[in-house]
């Protein structure tokens, strides 16, 4: 079965697959969605340095099959805190005793150094639980949790947060996005289902700049609960934006359930996901989604607001 068929079958069964890994021998189990990982490689060469700061998150650049890829040491990122001055150079993994995950985030390839990949874990979405980790949002690095086959806790990494901290290219686009919009209809509101702290912050910043009234939910279940209990109010909903990868209820289920109800089927739904492969896009659109965009795209969000909530 090819990867597209496998992805589609998982979605139909309301399942998700995670690649489990560790950051040290015998250490805690972490995971990322398997479809973000292109491959696992051994890379023990020194990367091309792009700076010499002790607190730098970017290790440098590596070359894989004639492709230049930025490399991040995930163990260093776990030691990083916004505004901190920790010497991260002493926290990294040994290149000769580690592996590199080559990951694709909406067409942007990043190498992520880990200690060892473990196994692929298949889970139902209802088995994925929001993380209860302490600390401020700026320091949280775990989105959700689930359990390994032996009952061991598996912590699902907010990998988009890592990418945004290593490559903070989006702030200027957020600052400029309000200049690209028309007046919005103040009688309408927008609903968002998103479990990533980083993606939520970006969406809130953009929507606030655009002057949109919005309600945010940390997973698909909470959004659906709101929709079901506020049917009269939903007549003013101009747009729903949903992630795909969320605990309890996935974005695919959100689309399917909203579009299956005559009272809500005309509400436009935009998918906002870094899982931007063709199979995910095609599945979302086949279920009735009206638009599919990569995460952290303020310009596209502004265009959607203009289209569906503009006066």
C-alpha positions as CSV (number, residue, x, y, z in Angstrom):
1,X,0.0,0.0,0.0
2,X,1.5,3.3,-1.0
3,X,1.8,6.3,1.3
4,X,-1.3,8.1,-0.1
5,X,-3.5,5.0,0.3
6,X,-2.1,4.6,3.9
7,X,-2.9,8.2,4.8
8,X,-6.4,8.0,3.4
9,X,-7.1,4.7,5.2
10,X,-6.0,6.3,8.5
11,X,-8.2,9.3,8.0
12,X,-11.2,7.0,7.3
13,X,-10.6,5.1,10.5
14,X,-10.1,8.4,12.5
15,X,-6.5,7.3,13.2
16,X,-3.1,8.9,13.2
17,X,0.5,7.6,13.1
18,X,3.4,8.9,15.1
19,X,7.1,8.3,14.8
20,X,8.4,7.7,18.4
21,X,12.0,8.7,19.3
22,X,14.3,9.5,22.2
23,X,16.7,12.3,22.9
24,X,19.0,10.1,25.0
25,X,19.6,6.4,25.8
26,X,16.8,5.1,28.0
27,X,15.2,8.6,28.0
28,X,11.6,9.8,27.6
29,X,9.6,8.9,24.5
30,X,8.7,11.8,22.2
31,X,6.8,11.7,18.9
32,X,5.9,13.6,15.7
33,X,3.4,12.8,13.1
34,X,5.0,10.2,10.8
35,X,3.8,12.0,7.6
36,X,6.0,15.0,8.4
37,X,9.1,12.8,8.4
38,X,10.5,12.0,5.0
39,X,13.3,9.7,6.2
40,X,15.8,9.0,9.0
41,X,19.5,9.3,8.2
42,X,22.8,9.1,9.8
43,X,24.7,12.3,9.4
44,X,28.0,12.7,11.4
45,X,29.6,15.4,9.3
46,X,30.1,18.9,10.6
47,X,27.3,21.2,9.3
48,X,28.2,24.5,7.6
49,X,28.1,27.1,10.3
50,X,25.9,30.1,9.9
51,X,26.8,31.7,13.2
52,X,28.9,31.2,16.4
53,X,26.4,32.3,19.1
54,X,26.3,29.9,22.1
55,X,22.5,30.3,22.3
56,X,21.9,29.6,18.6
57,X,19.1,27.1,17.8
58,X,20.2,26.5,14.3
59,X,23.2,24.1,14.1
60,X,24.0,25.0,10.5
61,X,23.4,23.7,7.0
62,X,23.8,20.2,5.8
63,X,23.7,18.8,2.2
64,X,21.6,15.7,1.5
65,X,21.5,14.5,-2.1
66,X,22.4,17.9,-3.4
67,X,19.8,19.6,-1.3
68,X,20.8,22.2,1.4
69,X,18.9,21.6,4.6
70,X,19.0,23.6,7.9
71,X,19.8,21.4,10.9
72,X,18.3,21.8,14.4
73,X,19.4,19.8,17.4
74,X,16.1,18.9,19.2
75,X,17.9,18.4,22.5
76,X,19.2,22.0,22.4
77,X,15.7,23.3,21.6
78,X,14.3,21.5,24.7
79,X,17.0,23.5,26.7
80,X,16.0,26.8,25.1
81,X,13.7,29.3,26.8
82,X,12.4,32.5,25.2
83,X,14.5,35.4,26.5
84,X,17.0,33.0,28.1
85,X,20.8,33.1,27.9
86,X,21.6,29.4,28.3
87,X,24.8,28.1,26.6
88,X,23.1,25.7,24.2
89,X,26.4,24.6,22.7
90,X,27.0,22.3,25.6
91,X,23.6,20.6,25.4
92,X,23.6,19.1,22.0
93,X,23.7,15.5,20.8
94,X,26.8,13.7,19.6
95,X,26.7,13.7,15.8
96,X,28.5,10.4,15.8
97,X,25.9,8.8,18.0
98,X,22.6,10.3,16.8
99,X,20.3,10.4,13.8
100,X,18.6,13.1,11.7
101,X,15.0,13.2,10.8
102,X,14.4,14.9,7.5
103,X,11.0,16.7,7.9
104,X,8.8,18.5,5.5
105,X,6.8,21.5,6.8
106,X,4.6,22.8,4.0
107,X,7.5,22.4,1.5
108,X,10.2,23.6,3.8
109,X,12.7,20.9,4.6
110,X,14.4,20.8,8.0
111,X,16.8,18.3,9.5
112,X,16.1,17.6,13.2
113,X,18.8,15.8,15.2
114,X,17.5,13.1,17.6
115,X,19.2,10.3,19.6
116,X,17.3,7.3,18.1
117,X,14.1,6.7,16.3
118,X,11.9,4.1,17.9
119,X,8.7,2.6,16.3
120,X,5.7,3.9,14.5
121,X,2.7,4.1,16.7
122,X,-0.9,4.0,15.4
123,X,-3.5,5.6,17.6
124,X,-7.2,6.7,17.4
125,X,-7.7,10.4,17.7
126,X,-9.7,9.9,20.9
127,X,-6.5,8.4,22.4
128,X,-4.6,11.7,22.0
129,X,-4.9,13.9,25.0
130,X,-4.0,17.6,25.4
131,X,-0.8,18.1,27.3
132,X,-1.1,19.3,30.9
133,X,2.5,20.5,31.0
134,X,3.2,23.5,33.3
135,X,4.8,26.7,32.4
136,X,4.0,29.7,30.2
137,X,2.8,29.2,26.6
138,X,6.1,30.6,25.4
139,X,8.0,27.7,27.0
140,X,5.6,24.8,26.3
141,X,7.1,22.4,23.8
142,X,4.6,19.5,24.1
143,X,1.2,19.7,22.4
144,X,-0.4,16.4,23.3
145,X,0.2,13.1,25.0
146,X,-0.6,9.5,24.3
147,X,0.6,6.1,25.5
148,X,3.1,3.5,24.1
149,X,2.1,-0.1,23.8
150,X,3.5,-0.9,27.3
151,X,1.7,2.1,28.8
152,X,4.7,4.5,28.8
153,X,3.8,8.1,28.3
154,X,4.6,9.5,24.8
155,X,4.9,13.2,24.5
156,X,3.9,14.7,21.1
157,X,6.3,17.6,20.2
158,X,4.9,20.9,19.0
159,X,7.3,20.8,16.1
160,X,5.8,23.9,14.5
161,X,6.7,25.9,17.6
162,X,10.3,24.7,17.1
163,X,10.3,25.7,13.5
164,X,8.9,29.2,14.3
165,X,11.5,29.8,17.0
166,X,14.4,28.7,14.8
167,X,13.0,30.6,11.7
168,X,11.1,33.7,13.0
169,X,10.4,34.9,9.5
170,X,6.7,35.4,10.0
171,X,6.5,38.4,12.3
172,X,7.0,41.0,9.6
173,X,4.3,39.4,7.4
174,X,1.9,39.6,10.4
175,X,2.7,43.3,11.0
176,X,2.0,44.1,7.3
177,X,-1.1,41.9,6.8
178,X,-3.6,44.5,7.9
179,X,-2.6,46.7,5.0
180,X,-3.9,44.1,2.6
181,X,-7.5,43.8,3.8
182,X,-10.8,45.5,3.3
183,X,-13.4,46.3,5.9
184,X,-14.9,43.2,7.5
185,X,-18.5,42.6,8.3
186,X,-18.8,43.2,12.1
187,X,-22.0,41.1,12.3
188,X,-20.1,38.0,11.3
189,X,-17.6,35.9,13.4
190,X,-15.1,33.2,12.7
191,X,-14.4,29.9,14.5
192,X,-10.9,28.3,14.8
193,X,-9.9,24.8,16.0
194,X,-6.2,24.7,16.6
195,X,-4.1,22.9,19.3
196,X,-0.7,24.4,18.5
197,X,0.3,27.3,20.8
198,X,2.4,28.9,18.0
199,X,-0.3,28.5,15.3
200,X,-2.9,29.9,17.7
201,X,-0.8,33.0,18.5
202,X,-0.2,33.7,14.8
203,X,-3.9,33.3,13.9
204,X,-5.0,35.5,16.8
205,X,-2.4,38.2,15.9
206,X,-3.6,38.2,12.2
207,X,-7.3,38.1,13.0
208,X,-6.9,40.9,15.6
209,X,-5.1,43.0,13.0
210,X,-7.9,42.4,10.6
211,X,-10.5,43.3,13.1
212,X,-12.3,40.0,13.0
213,X,-14.4,38.6,15.9
214,X,-13.2,35.1,16.5
215,X,-13.6,32.2,18.9
216,X,-10.7,29.7,19.4
217,X,-11.0,26.1,20.5
218,X,-8.0,23.8,21.4
219,X,-9.4,20.8,19.5
220,X,-12.1,19.7,17.1
221,X,-14.4,18.3,19.8
222,X,-14.7,21.6,21.6
223,X,-15.5,23.4,18.3
224,X,-18.2,20.9,17.4
225,X,-19.7,21.1,20.9
226,X,-20.0,24.9,20.5
227,X,-21.5,24.5,17.0
228,X,-24.1,21.9,18.2
229,X,-25.1,24.0,21.3
230,X,-25.3,27.4,19.4
231,X,-27.2,26.6,16.2
232,X,-29.0,29.9,16.1
233,X,-25.8,31.9,16.6
234,X,-24.1,29.9,13.8
235,X,-26.2,31.8,11.2
236,X,-23.6,34.6,11.7
237,X,-20.5,32.4,11.3
238,X,-18.7,33.5,8.2
239,X,-15.8,31.0,8.2
240,X,-14.4,28.1,10.1
241,X,-10.6,27.5,10.2
242,X,-9.4,24.1,11.4
243,X,-6.2,22.2,11.9
244,X,-6.1,18.6,10.9
245,X,-3.9,17.1,13.6
246,X,-5.7,17.6,16.9
247,X,-6.5,15.5,20.0
248,X,-10.0,13.9,20.5
249,X,-11.4,14.9,17.2
250,X,-9.3,15.5,14.0
251,X,-9.9,18.3,11.5
252,X,-11.2,15.7,9.1
253,X,-14.0,14.8,11.5
254,X,-14.8,18.6,11.9
255,X,-15.2,19.0,8.2
256,X,-17.3,15.8,7.8
257,X,-19.7,16.6,10.6
258,X,-20.1,20.3,9.8
259,X,-20.8,19.6,6.1
260,X,-23.2,16.7,6.8
261,X,-25.7,19.0,8.6
262,X,-28.0,21.0,6.4
263,X,-28.0,23.9,8.8
264,X,-24.2,24.3,8.6
265,X,-23.2,22.9,5.2
266,X,-22.9,26.3,3.5
267,X,-20.4,27.6,6.1
268,X,-17.0,27.8,4.4
269,X,-14.3,25.7,6.0
270,X,-10.6,26.4,5.5
271,X,-8.0,23.8,6.6
272,X,-4.8,25.4,8.1
273,X,-2.3,22.6,8.3
274,X,1.4,21.9,7.9
275,X,0.4,18.4,6.8
276,X,0.2,19.7,3.3
277,X,0.7,16.6,1.2
278,X,-1.6,15.8,-1.7
279,X,-3.4,13.0,0.2
280,X,-4.3,15.3,3.1
281,X,-5.4,18.1,0.8
282,X,-7.5,15.8,-1.4
283,X,-9.1,14.1,1.6
284,X,-10.0,17.5,3.2
285,X,-11.5,18.8,-0.1
286,X,-13.4,15.5,-0.8
287,X,-15.0,15.9,2.6
288,X,-16.2,19.4,1.7
289,X,-13.5,21.8,2.8
290,X,-13.5,25.0,0.7
291,X,-9.9,25.9,1.1
292,X,-6.5,24.3,2.1
293,X,-3.6,26.4,3.2
294,X,-0.2,25.8,4.8
295,X,0.2,26.9,8.4
296,X,1.5,30.3,9.3
297,X,0.4,32.0,6.1
298,X,-1.0,35.4,7.2
299,X,-1.5,36.6,3.6
300,X,-3.7,33.7,2.8
301,X,-5.7,34.2,6.0
302,X,-6.2,37.8,5.1
303,X,-7.4,36.8,1.6
304,X,-9.9,34.3,3.2
305,X,-11.2,37.0,5.5
306,X,-11.7,39.4,2.6
307,X,-13.5,36.7,0.6
308,X,-15.9,35.4,3.3
309,X,-16.2,38.2,5.9
310,X,-15.5,41.3,3.8
311,X,-18.3,43.9,3.4
